[in-house]
Amino acid sequence: MKYQRFVALGDSCTEGLDDLLPDGRYRGWADRVASALDAPGFRYANLGVRGRRLDQMLVEQVPSARALEPDLVVLFGGGNDVMSGATAEQLEQRVDEVVRAVTSFAPTVAVFTLSDISHRMPFGWRMRPRIEALNSAVRGAASRHGAILVDVEADECVHDSRYFGPDRLHLSSLGHRRLAGHLLSTLGIPFDPAWLTPLDGTAASASVLDHWRWLRDQVLPVAYTRTRNKLIGRQPGDGFVPKRPQLSPLRVAR
């Protein structure tokens, strides 16, 4: 199928962190998918905003997407819901509401599961039950509402640190490329097979010093910022706007 009006919804992963272009802008899986879909008449909007939860996407992004009358909507979200401690019941409700809403106006909707971050960080196992609950909710909502499921939970890249950025949460350029490959493969759209080709060799194992630097440079600053923002009533993502709020022809570095 030829898609001409592609809208991406989501959080920082949809925005493109940590897939930097030479000029400092973020690219990400959605831009890469758009590059594979690009053709005369094709237009693309990216409404993803870092830090946003599924319930926020429902009220902030979904109405904007509806107004754009897309023929393809792709949603990547839920990670911030997991990180903020949402219960299994909350995850089930939020996923169902947003998938039901998007499938009510878009003829083709694709949704992602999340990989298990517990493999990549100390004490990450504590989030595993919520990740499993989120993925179960995504699978159920996709089945109920007719969305296309891109199930990456068991993808082998979860064990390879080269697919992830310094914080071990956001995807690296290689990770965004791989995620785009999974989506395009599921949609039956031609793409560069190298995007899904396993990387040569193996990533070096993290040492105790690596874990300490990660804690010092990545975890503690984020925890401090989140605590400070909570005290002043500010939420992650406040002050940021979508990088492509309107459908427009693709103009990104290839």
C-alpha positions in Angstrom: 0.0 0.0 0.0 1.2 3.5 -0.8 0.9 5.9 2.2 0.9 9.6 1.6 -0.2 11.1 4.9 2.0 9.7 7.7 1.6 10.9 11.3 3.9 9.7 14.1 2.7 9.9 17.7 4.7 9.3 20.9 7.4 10.4 23.3 11.1 11.0 23.1 11.7 7.9 21.0 9.3 9.2 18.3 11.0 12.6 18.6 14.3 10.9 17.8 16.5 11.0 20.9 19.4 9.9 20.7 19.7 9.8 16.9 21.5 13.0 16.2 22.0 14.5 12.7 25.3 16.5 12.0 23.4 19.8 12.6 22.3 18.8 16.0 18.7 18.0 15.1 17.2 14.6 16.1 16.2 12.2 13.3 14.8 8.9 14.8 12.8 5.9 13.6 9.9 8.0 12.3 12.1 10.2 10.1 13.7 7.0 8.8 10.3 5.4 8.0 9.3 8.6 6.3 12.4 8.5 4.1 11.3 5.0 3.0 7.8 6.1 2.2 8.8 9.3 0.5 7.4 9.8 -3.0 5.6 12.5 -5.0 2.7 13.8 -2.9 4.0 12.2 0.4 3.7 14.3 3.6 4.8 13.6 7.1 4.0 15.0 10.6 5.7 14.1 13.9 3.8 15.0 17.0 6.0 13.2 19.5 7.1 15.1 22.6 9.7 13.9 25.1 8.4 12.8 28.5 4.8 12.4 27.4 2.7 9.6 28.9 -0.1 7.8 27.0 -2.9 9.7 28.8 -1.2 13.0 27.8 -0.9 11.8 24.2 -4.6 11.1 24.1 -5.5 14.7 24.9 -2.6 16.5 23.3 -1.6 14.5 20.2 -4.6 12.5 19.1 -6.9 15.4 18.4 -4.1 17.0 16.3 -3.6 13.8 14.4 -7.3 13.5 13.7 -7.4 16.9 12.2 -4.6 16.0 9.8 -6.6 13.1 8.3 -3.7 10.7 8.0 -3.8 7.4 6.1 -1.1 6.0 8.4 -0.6 6.6 12.1 2.2 5.0 14.1 2.3 5.2 17.9 5.4 4.5 20.1 4.7 5.2 23.8 4.2 3.8 27.2 7.8 4.1 28.5 7.1 7.2 30.6 3.9 5.5 32.0 6.1 2.6 33.1 8.8 4.9 34.5 6.3 6.9 36.5 4.9 3.8 38.2 1.6 3.4 36.5 -0.3 0.2 37.6 -1.2 -2.6 35.3 -4.8 -1.4 35.4 -3.8 2.1 34.5 -1.6 0.9 31.6 -4.5 -1.3 30.3 -6.9 1.7 30.3 -4.5 4.2 28.8 -3.4 1.9 26.0 -6.9 0.9 25.1 -8.2 4.5 25.1 -5.4 5.8 22.8 -5.5 2.9 20.4 -9.3 2.9 20.2 -9.2 6.7 19.5 -6.6 6.6 16.8 -8.1 3.6 15.0 -11.4 5.5 14.9 -10.1 7.9 12.3 -7.0 6.4 10.7 -7.3 3.5 8.2 -3.9 2.1 9.1 -2.5 2.2 12.7 0.6 0.5 13.9 1.7 0.2 17.6 4.9 -1.0 19.2 5.6 -3.1 22.3 8.7 -2.1 24.4 11.9 -4.1 24.9 12.8 -5.1 28.4 15.2 -2.5 29.8 15.9 -4.7 32.8 18.6 -6.3 30.8 20.6 -3.1 30.5 20.8 -1.7 34.0 21.2 -2.6 37.6 17.9 -3.1 39.4 16.1 -2.8 36.1 14.2 -6.0 37.0 11.9 -3.9 39.2 10.3 -2.5 36.1 9.9 -5.8 34.3 6.3 -6.5 35.6 5.1 -3.1 34.4 6.8 -3.5 31.0 5.1 -6.9 30.7 1.8 -5.4 31.6 2.2 -2.6 29.1 3.1 -5.0 26.3 0.2 -7.3 27.2 -2.1 -4.2 27.0 -0.6 -3.2 23.6 -1.2 -6.7 22.2 -4.7 -6.8 23.4 -5.6 -3.3 22.2 -4.1 -4.0 18.8 -6.2 -7.1 18.5 -9.5 -5.5 19.7 -9.2 -2.4 17.6 -7.5 -3.7 14.4 -4.1 -2.0 14.8 -1.0 -3.5 13.3 1.3 -4.9 16.0 5.1 -4.4 15.8 6.3 -6.7 18.6 9.9 -6.0 19.5 9.9 -7.2 23.0 11.9 -10.3 22.2 14.2 -8.6 19.7 17.8 -9.7 20.1 19.0 -6.1 20.1 17.8 -5.7 23.7 21.0 -7.4 24.8 23.4 -5.3 22.7 24.3 -1.9 24.3 25.3 -0.5 20.9 21.6 -0.1 20.0 21.1 2.3 23.0 22.3 5.7 24.0 24.3 6.7 27.1 21.3 6.5 29.4 20.5 2.9 28.3 16.9 3.9 27.8 16.8 5.9 24.5 17.8 4.2 21.2 21.1 5.1 19.5 21.2 5.8 15.8 21.5 2.0 15.2 18.6 1.3 17.5 16.3 3.8 15.7 17.4 2.3 12.3 16.5 -1.2 13.6 13.1 0.0 14.9 12.3 1.6 11.6 13.3 -1.7 9.9 10.9 -3.7 12.0 8.0 -1.3 11.3 8.7 -1.2 7.5 9.0 -5.0 7.4 5.7 -5.4 9.2 4.0 -2.9 6.8 5.6 -4.7 3.8 7.4 -1.6 2.7 10.9 -2.0 1.0 13.8 -0.8 3.0 17.6 -1.2 3.3 18.0 -4.8 4.7 21.2 -3.6 6.6 18.8 -1.9 9.0 17.9 -5.3 10.4 21.3 -7.1 9.9 22.9 -8.1 13.2 25.9 -6.0 14.1 29.4 -7.6 13.8 31.0 -8.8 16.9 29.7 -8.3 20.4 29.4 -5.3 22.6 31.8 -5.0 25.5 30.2 -5.9 28.9 29.7 -3.0 31.3 32.1 -2.9 34.2 31.4 -1.8 37.7 33.1 1.6 36.8 30.7 1.8 33.8 27.7 1.3 36.0 29.0 4.0 38.4 29.5 6.5 35.6 26.0 5.7 34.3 24.5 6.3 37.7 26.5 9.5 38.2 26.1 11.0 34.7 22.7 9.7 33.6 20.5 8.5 36.5 21.1 11.0 39.3 20.8 14.2 37.1 17.5 12.9 35.7 16.2 12.0 39.2 17.2 15.4 40.5 15.4 17.2 37.6 12.3 15.1 37.9 12.1 15.7 41.7 12.6 19.5 41.3 10.0 19.7 38.5 7.5 17.7 40.6 7.9 20.2 43.5 7.1 23.1 41.2 4.3 21.4 39.3 6.2 20.9 36.1 5.9 17.6 34.1 8.4 16.0 31.8 8.0 17.5 28.3 6.5 20.8 29.4 7.8 23.6 27.2 8.6 21.3 24.3 6.5 21.2 21.0 6.3 18.7 18.2 9.1 19.0 15.7 6.7 18.5 12.7 3.3 19.6 13.9 1.8 19.8 10.3 1.9 17.4 7.4 4.6 18.6 5.0 7.0 17.2 2.4 9.9 15.3 3.8 13.1 17.3 4.2 15.6 15.4 6.3 19.2 14.2 5.8 19.2 10.7 4.2 
